[in-house]
Amino acid sequence: MTDLAVGTPVPSEVGATVGVEEEFHIVDPDTGDVVPAARRVLRDDATDAEPELQRTMVETSTSVHTSLDDLRKDLIERRRRVAEAAGSVGLAVASVGTVPASRIYRGEIYPNARYEWIAAEYRQLTEEQQVCACQVHVGVADRDLAVRLTRRIRAWLPTLLALSTSSPSYAGEDTGYASYRTVIASRWPTVGPPPDFRSAADYDRTVATLIDSGVISDAGMIYFDARLSARYPTIEIRVADACPSVDDAVLLAALCRALVITAARADAGPTPEHPLPSPVPETHQVLQRAATWRAARSGLDGHLIDPSTALAVPAANLVKQLLAHVRPVLEDRGEWDLVADLSDQLLSRGPSSRRQQLAMRNGVSVRDMLSDLCAETCRN
């Protein structure tokens, strides 16, 4: 097995494009319950949405974009369409990691062969998968380069999770976590920080072995926090909770792309700023998983693990380190002012998890909490 090559030019297309997949809970606005009504919502072809594993959820995917402004308009339009389709049958949608009254609907898997295989094989894990995520695709055509870049960005993935946390409740209870979605998802065998793959061939061999072993059915069941997309020439960053605020989704996409481009510059070297190419990081897998757990536990309301020291630091400080890390790329792209403003707003008001936990402590009803989440999902 050969070592990863460094010192090669950065292809011009790295990070040129970005796209976002958003998952939505389908809910009854009167009771706050999730509703297994995906087929009714998807009857409206104008939604341009797709089914998810559970009938209580649907997913949308933006077009491929180069500008954040176009991405934002696309996200708003797709949210509007799916909300209108749900509204036409007396329901609503919420882009959020979990909804306050989430509960298990046994046997309510969306009817297709792939989902039915997953349900039969994974049983209770499937039934409890009442969680929604936000996934960002960043264009990287060279798959060997993409493997290296996933290793270069993975130390920052817990910080992205902390920024997006929106799932403090499950089955009507305050779990004490900012992202209980992360805890639910972590039980699947192919979830977590991307491993130390040496090349695309190494990655593909591992996927093939998992399929041949019967643990997964296809490459789409690789659920690493950052992975090579099974369908597109992209790195897919999957660590984040679904974002009720469209501004938070745009911020997440901008940071993901900037991280990938920053990593590509480090991989390319040498440059006047970096006379030697930096080595591809090795994983301390236990520490990386611990950093992810720490972000899921407290979001921005506590400490996160500094990737350079492995020490606990205030969450806001690590967010500022992340911004400093990617600032040169954002300035080159003319996106720094927007990202700085969006991040300041998020740090000031906190992620959705903070506001949901405060509402629960103050005795706000499930119906009112859900109403706020649905309204935020559709707010421009």
C-alpha positions as CSV (number, residue, x, y, z in Angstrom):
1,M,0.0,0.0,0.0
2,T,1.6,3.3,-1.1
3,D,1.6,6.5,0.9
4,L,-0.6,9.4,0.0
5,A,1.0,11.7,-2.5
6,V,1.4,15.3,-1.6
7,G,2.9,18.3,-3.4
8,T,0.6,17.9,-6.4
9,P,-1.2,20.9,-8.0
10,V,-4.7,21.7,-6.7
11,P,-7.2,21.0,-9.6
12,S,-9.0,24.2,-10.5
13,E,-12.3,22.6,-9.9
14,V,-11.7,21.7,-6.2
15,G,-14.4,23.4,-4.2
16,A,-15.8,25.3,-7.2
17,T,-19.3,23.8,-6.6
18,V,-21.4,23.2,-3.6
19,G,-24.8,21.6,-3.0
20,V,-26.9,20.8,0.0
21,E,-29.3,17.9,1.0
22,E,-31.8,18.7,3.7
23,E,-34.1,16.3,5.5
24,F,-37.5,17.3,6.9
25,H,-39.8,15.8,9.5
26,I,-43.5,15.7,8.5
27,V,-45.6,16.8,11.4
28,D,-49.1,17.4,12.5
29,P,-49.2,21.1,13.4
30,D,-52.1,20.7,15.8
31,T,-50.6,17.9,18.0
32,G,-46.9,18.2,17.3
33,D,-46.6,14.5,16.4
34,V,-44.5,13.2,13.5
35,V,-46.8,11.7,10.8
36,P,-45.9,8.8,8.4
37,A,-47.3,10.7,5.4
38,A,-44.4,10.9,3.0
39,R,-46.3,9.3,0.1
40,R,-49.1,11.9,0.5
41,V,-46.6,14.8,0.5
42,L,-44.6,13.3,-2.4
43,R,-47.7,13.0,-4.6
44,D,-47.2,16.7,-5.4
45,D,-44.5,16.5,-8.1
46,A,-43.7,20.2,-7.6
47,T,-41.9,19.4,-4.3
48,D,-39.0,17.9,-6.3
49,A,-38.4,16.0,-3.0
50,E,-37.5,12.3,-2.4
51,P,-38.5,9.7,0.2
52,E,-36.3,9.0,3.2
53,L,-36.0,5.8,5.3
54,Q,-38.9,6.7,7.5
55,R,-42.3,7.6,6.1
56,T,-42.3,10.5,8.6
57,M,-39.5,12.2,6.6
58,V,-38.7,13.6,3.1
59,E,-35.5,15.0,1.6
60,T,-34.6,17.7,-0.8
61,S,-31.4,18.3,-2.8
62,T,-30.4,21.6,-4.2
63,S,-28.9,22.1,-7.7
64,V,-25.1,22.4,-8.0
65,H,-24.1,26.0,-7.2
66,T,-21.0,28.2,-7.3
67,S,-22.3,31.2,-5.4
68,L,-23.8,31.2,-1.9
69,D,-26.5,33.7,-2.9
70,D,-27.8,31.2,-5.5
71,L,-27.6,28.4,-3.0
72,R,-29.6,30.3,-0.5
73,K,-32.3,31.1,-3.0
74,D,-32.5,27.4,-4.0
75,L,-32.8,26.3,-0.4
76,I,-35.6,28.8,0.3
77,E,-37.5,27.7,-2.8
78,R,-37.2,24.0,-2.1
79,R,-38.3,24.5,1.5
80,R,-41.3,26.5,0.3
81,R,-42.3,23.7,-2.1
82,V,-42.1,20.9,0.4
83,A,-43.9,23.0,3.0
84,E,-46.7,23.8,0.5
85,A,-47.1,20.1,-0.4
86,A,-47.3,19.2,3.3
87,G,-49.8,22.0,3.9
88,S,-52.0,20.8,1.1
89,V,-52.8,17.7,3.2
90,G,-53.0,19.5,6.5
91,L,-49.5,18.9,7.6
92,A,-46.2,20.8,8.1
93,V,-42.5,20.2,7.8
94,A,-39.6,21.0,10.1
95,S,-35.9,21.0,9.1
96,V,-34.6,20.0,12.5
97,G,-32.5,17.1,13.9
98,T,-35.4,15.8,16.0
99,V,-38.8,17.2,16.8
100,P,-39.9,17.5,20.4
101,A,-42.6,14.8,20.1
102,S,-40.6,12.4,18.0
103,R,-41.7,8.8,18.5
104,I,-41.2,5.3,17.0
105,Y,-43.6,4.2,14.3
106,R,-43.0,0.5,14.0
107,G,-43.1,-0.8,10.4
108,E,-43.5,2.6,8.8
109,I,-40.5,2.3,6.5
110,Y,-40.9,3.9,3.1
111,P,-41.8,1.0,0.7
112,N,-38.8,0.3,-1.5
113,A,-36.6,-2.7,-1.7
114,R,-33.5,-1.0,-0.3
115,Y,-35.2,0.5,2.8
116,E,-37.0,-2.8,3.4
117,W,-33.6,-4.6,3.4
118,I,-32.2,-2.1,5.9
119,A,-35.2,-2.5,8.1
120,A,-35.0,-6.3,8.1
121,E,-31.3,-6.3,8.8
122,Y,-31.0,-3.5,11.4
123,R,-34.4,-3.9,13.1
124,Q,-34.6,-1.5,16.2
125,L,-32.0,0.8,14.9
126,T,-34.1,1.5,11.8
127,E,-37.2,2.1,13.8
128,E,-35.5,4.6,16.1
129,Q,-34.0,6.5,13.1
130,Q,-36.4,9.4,13.5
131,V,-33.7,12.0,12.9
132,C,-32.8,14.5,10.2
133,A,-29.5,15.8,9.0
134,C,-28.1,18.4,6.7
135,Q,-25.4,17.2,4.2
136,V,-23.1,19.4,2.2
137,H,-21.5,18.3,-1.1
138,V,-18.3,20.0,-2.1
139,G,-17.0,19.4,-5.6
140,V,-13.8,17.4,-5.8
141,A,-13.3,15.4,-9.0
142,D,-10.1,13.6,-8.1
143,R,-11.1,10.7,-5.8
144,D,-7.6,10.1,-4.5
145,L,-7.4,13.8,-3.6
146,A,-10.8,13.6,-2.0
147,V,-9.6,10.8,0.3
148,R,-6.7,13.0,1.4
149,L,-8.9,16.0,1.9
150,T,-11.4,14.1,4.1
151,R,-8.5,13.3,6.4
152,R,-7.3,17.0,6.4
153,I,-10.8,18.4,7.3
154,R,-12.0,15.8,9.8
155,A,-10.5,17.5,12.9
156,W,-12.9,20.4,12.3
157,L,-16.0,18.3,11.7
158,P,-17.1,18.4,15.4
159,T,-17.0,22.2,15.3
160,L,-19.4,22.1,12.4
161,L,-21.7,19.8,14.4
162,A,-21.6,22.2,17.4
163,L,-22.7,25.0,15.1
164,S,-25.7,23.1,13.8
165,T,-27.0,21.2,16.8
166,S,-30.8,21.1,16.7
167,S,-31.9,17.8,18.4
168,P,-32.0,18.1,22.2
169,S,-35.2,16.1,22.6
170,Y,-36.3,12.6,21.7
171,A,-39.6,10.8,22.3
172,G,-40.8,13.9,24.2
173,E,-37.9,14.0,26.6
174,D,-35.0,16.5,27.0
175,T,-32.0,14.2,26.5
176,G,-29.4,16.6,27.9
177,Y,-27.7,16.5,24.5
178,A,-27.5,19.3,22.0
179,S,-27.5,16.8,19.2
180,Y,-29.1,13.5,20.2
181,R,-29.4,12.8,16.5
182,T,-25.6,12.1,16.6
183,V,-26.1,9.6,19.5
184,I,-28.9,7.8,17.6
185,A,-26.9,7.7,14.4
186,S,-23.6,6.6,16.0
187,R,-24.9,3.1,16.6
188,W,-24.8,2.2,12.9
189,P,-21.6,0.3,11.9
190,T,-20.3,2.8,9.3
191,V,-20.9,6.1,11.1
192,G,-18.2,8.3,12.6
193,P,-15.0,10.1,11.7
194,P,-13.5,9.0,8.3
195,P,-10.8,6.5,8.7
196,D,-7.2,6.7,7.5
197,F,-7.7,5.5,4.0
198,R,-4.6,5.7,1.9
199,S,-6.3,6.1,-1.5
200,A,-9.5,5.9,-3.4
201,A,-8.7,2.2,-4.1
202,D,-8.3,1.6,-0.4
203,Y,-11.6,3.3,0.2
204,D,-13.3,1.2,-2.5
205,R,-11.8,-2.1,-1.2
206,T,-13.2,-1.4,2.3
207,V,-16.7,-0.6,0.9
208,A,-16.6,-3.7,-1.3
209,T,-15.6,-5.8,1.7
210,L,-18.5,-4.4,3.8
211,I,-20.9,-5.2,1.0
212,D,-19.6,-8.7,0.5
213,S,-19.8,-9.3,4.3
214,G,-23.5,-8.4,4.2
215,V,-23.1,-5.6,6.7
216,I,-24.2,-3.0,4.2
217,S,-26.1,-3.3,1.0
218,D,-24.4,-0.7,-1.1
219,A,-21.9,2.2,-1.0
220,G,-24.6,4.6,-0.1
221,M,-24.7,3.0,3.4
222,I,-21.2,4.4,4.2
223,Y,-22.2,7.1,6.7
224,F,-18.9,8.6,7.7
225,D,-19.0,12.2,8.9
226,A,-17.2,13.0,5.6
227,R,-17.2,10.6,2.8
228,L,-16.7,10.2,-0.9
229,S,-20.2,10.6,-2.4
230,A,-21.5,7.4,-3.9
231,R,-23.3,9.3,-6.6
232,Y,-21.4,12.6,-7.3
233,P,-17.8,13.8,-7.7
234,T,-17.9,15.4,-4.3
235,I,-16.8,15.1,-0.7
236,E,-20.1,14.8,1.2
237,I,-19.9,16.3,4.8
238,R,-22.6,14.6,6.8
239,V,-21.9,15.6,10.4
240,A,-24.5,18.3,10.9
241,D,-28.0,18.3,12.3
242,A,-30.7,19.6,10.0
243,C,-30.9,23.4,10.3
244,P,-34.2,25.2,11.0
245,S,-32.6,28.5,9.9
246,V,-31.7,28.8,6.2
247,D,-29.0,31.2,7.2
248,D,-27.4,28.4,9.3
249,A,-27.5,26.0,6.4
250,V,-25.8,28.6,4.1
251,L,-23.2,29.2,6.8
252,L,-22.6,25.5,7.1
253,A,-22.2,25.1,3.3
254,A,-19.8,28.0,3.2
255,L,-17.6,26.6,6.0
256,C,-17.6,23.1,4.5
257,R,-16.4,24.4,1.1
258,A,-13.8,26.7,2.7
259,L,-12.5,23.8,4.7
260,V,-12.1,21.6,1.6
261,I,-10.3,24.4,-0.4
262,T,-8.1,25.2,2.6
263,A,-7.2,21.5,2.9
264,A,-6.5,21.3,-0.9
265,R,-4.1,24.2,-0.6
266,A,-2.3,22.5,2.3
267,D,-2.1,19.3,0.3
268,A,-0.7,21.0,-2.8
269,G,2.2,23.0,-1.4
270,P,4.8,24.2,-1.7
271,T,3.8,27.9,-1.9
272,P,5.4,31.1,-0.6
273,E,3.2,30.8,2.5
274,H,3.8,27.0,2.8
275,P,7.2,26.1,1.4
276,L,6.7,22.4,2.3
277,P,3.5,20.4,1.8
278,S,2.0,19.5,5.1
279,P,1.7,15.8,5.9
280,V,-1.7,14.1,5.7
281,P,-2.9,13.8,9.3
282,E,-3.1,10.4,11.0
283,T,-6.3,9.7,13.0
284,H,-6.4,9.4,16.8
285,Q,-9.7,7.7,16.3
286,V,-10.7,7.6,20.0
287,L,-9.9,11.3,20.4
288,Q,-11.8,12.1,17.2
289,R,-14.9,10.2,18.4
290,A,-14.6,11.9,21.8
291,A,-14.5,15.3,20.1
292,T,-17.7,14.4,18.1
293,W,-19.4,13.3,21.3
294,R,-18.3,16.5,23.1
295,A,-19.9,18.6,20.3
296,A,-23.1,16.5,20.4
297,R,-23.3,16.8,24.2
298,S,-23.1,20.5,24.6
299,G,-23.0,22.2,21.2
300,L,-21.9,25.7,21.7
301,D,-22.8,25.8,25.3
302,G,-19.7,24.4,26.8
303,H,-16.3,23.2,25.7
304,L,-15.1,21.6,22.5
305,I,-11.8,19.7,21.9
306,D,-9.2,21.8,20.2
307,P,-7.9,19.7,17.2
308,S,-4.3,21.0,17.6
309,T,-3.9,20.3,21.3
310,A,-6.7,17.8,22.2
311,L,-7.5,20.1,25.1
312,A,-10.9,21.4,26.1
313,V,-11.5,25.0,25.0
314,P,-14.6,27.2,25.1
315,A,-16.8,26.5,22.1
316,A,-16.9,30.1,20.9
317,N,-13.1,30.2,20.9
318,L,-12.8,27.1,18.7
319,V,-15.4,28.6,16.3
320,K,-13.2,31.6,16.0
321,Q,-10.2,29.4,15.4
322,L,-12.1,27.7,12.6
323,L,-13.0,31.0,11.0
324,A,-9.3,32.1,11.2
325,H,-8.3,28.8,9.6
326,V,-10.6,29.3,6.5
327,R,-10.5,33.1,6.3
328,P,-7.9,33.3,3.5
329,V,-10.1,31.2,1.3
330,L,-13.3,33.0,2.2
331,E,-11.6,36.4,1.5
332,D,-10.4,35.1,-1.9
333,R,-13.9,34.1,-2.8
334,G,-15.4,37.3,-1.6
335,E,-17.5,35.4,1.1
336,W,-15.7,36.5,4.3
337,D,-18.1,39.4,5.2
338,L,-21.2,37.2,4.8
339,V,-19.7,34.3,6.7
340,A,-18.4,36.6,9.5
341,D,-21.9,38.1,9.8
342,L,-23.7,34.8,9.8
343,S,-21.3,33.3,12.4
344,D,-21.6,36.3,14.6
345,Q,-25.4,36.0,14.5
346,L,-25.2,32.3,15.3
347,L,-22.8,32.8,18.2
348,S,-25.0,35.5,19.6
349,R,-28.4,33.7,19.5
350,G,-27.0,30.2,19.7
351,P,-27.9,27.1,17.7
352,S,-31.5,25.7,17.7
353,S,-30.7,23.3,20.4
354,R,-30.1,26.1,22.9
355,R,-33.4,27.8,22.2
356,Q,-35.3,24.4,22.3
357,Q,-33.8,23.5,25.7
358,L,-34.7,26.9,27.0
359,A,-38.2,26.5,25.8
360,M,-38.5,23.1,27.4
361,R,-37.2,24.5,30.7
362,N,-39.7,27.3,30.6
363,G,-42.6,24.9,30.0
364,V,-43.4,25.9,26.4
365,S,-45.8,23.3,24.9
366,V,-44.7,20.8,22.3
367,R,-47.2,22.4,19.9
368,D,-45.8,25.9,20.3
369,M,-42.2,24.7,20.1
370,L,-43.0,22.8,16.9
371,S,-44.9,25.8,15.5
372,D,-41.8,27.9,16.0
373,L,-39.6,25.3,14.3
374,C,-41.9,25.0,11.3
375,A,-42.1,28.8,10.9
376,E,-38.3,29.1,11.1
377,T,-37.9,26.4,8.5
378,C,-40.0,28.4,6.0
379,R,-38.7,31.9,7.0
380,N,-36.6,33.7,4.4
